Amino acid sequence: MTDPFEYEARLEARLTAHAARAARPFDAAAIATTAAAGSRPGGATRQFGRLLAGRDGRVSAARVALVGLLLVAAVGAGTVLIGSFLQPRPPLPERLVELEPSASPSAQASIGPTDVALRGSWVANAQPLPSLHNGAGPVSLAIDPVGDRLSVANFAPGAGFASTSEQIGPDELRLVLDLDSGGCSQGAEGRYHWAMDPDGLQLTLTPVTDPCVSRSEAIGRTWVRSLAGTSTRGAGIVDTMVPTFAVTLPDDTYESRALDDFIEIGGSKGTTTLLVFKNPQGFEDPCSTEQVRYPYTPGAAAFVDFYRQNPAYRVESVTPIQLGGHPAIHLVVKIKADGPCPSSDLYTWTPKACACHFFGADDSIYLIDVGSDTFMFLLSPSPDQATETRVMESIRIPYQLPSE
């Protein structure tokens, strides 16, 4: 588009001409004299004129110059003041934010259910507690498989402390009492720090804060993992047999089955099952369902003799060893291919105190004499030799529960 009025060119010419004009100097004294002479008498103008005139009534050039300088100074000061007023005010400083004190337990964010490693059954020996008036003896703690419920047992009647459990930190739990229990009111909220041994055998719970004193006295102690039930680790103890013993299996989730003087602990992967018998006793005829027992003689050596006379088995090796600080025998047996009943299940043995029966196979058996009792351990199916040796060497019998 073109400009028919040539506005830009005309504007430029005017600006150039205006800039070329010489700035006309001004005489402050003359301006002041003229203003004084032409002003009306009276008022502020008269007063201003008196400032310029001397005693003889004549205007003094020196006074005029001085007043001019004062006027210039006043104008400058006014400019500064006005500019200062018009300048935007700096923003007000931000209000200081006072940090609130640490949030109460109920305000803390939840990480989620109790850590998987803590879930399962735990046992300990308790001393008498002032808040519960209980006697000394074995007690237990259970955290359900989902990880949101915790309770204890065997402290005192009405003191199970069933609580909702929640993880609120890498090593901290929050417990909220579900119902009145042990002298404490429903809703009582406590926080506990937990620490676990590297192998997962022992768990220590330490109260951080808990208004329920009896719960803190009951729960705040060192516990040992029980393999009699559900376990999320391989290290634990068996307290369903006397004496109590500890063993470390490969890490897995385990569940157990218990009978008189017997426990079977099976892993979720189906690769490791531990069977433990107390005082095993054989059957006379491995092919018979009548389960007539072979005469019982105490001791590991006597059980080896039972296998030697059994027509269904061949004894491969008998190796004296030490396990858990006790004399023991590692016995390896295999089923004879030409035995009396090669196509049938072999009724082989049972714990002496149990009305039950078990079938034999190609087995690697560990027999431990503990006082007058004999414990028989075997893994089924047999793992590699390194794993088997590691498990058997981990046995501690008897195992002393922590007592606080």
Buried (B, 14 or more C-beta within 10 A) or exposed (E): EEEEEEEEEEEEEEEEEEEEEEEEEEEBBEEBBEEBEEBEEEEEBEEBBEBBBEEEEEBBEEBBEBBBEEEEEEEEEEEEEEEEEEEEEEEEEEEEEEEEEEEEBEEBEEBEBBBEBBBBBBBBBBEEBEBBEBEEEBBBBBBBBEBBBBBBBBBBEEBBBBBBBBBBBEEBBBBBBBEEBBBBEEBBBBBBBBEBBEBBBBBBBBBBEBEBBBBBBBBBBBBBBBBBBBBBBBBBBBBBBEBBBBBBBBBBBBBBEBBBBBBBBBBEEEEBBBBBBBBBBBBBBBBEEEEEEBEEEEBBBBBBBBBEEBEBBBBEEBEEBEBBEBBBBBBBBEBEEEBEBEEBBBBBBBBBEBEEBBEBBBBBBBBBBBEEBBBBBBBBEBBEEEBBEBBBEBBBBBBEBBEE
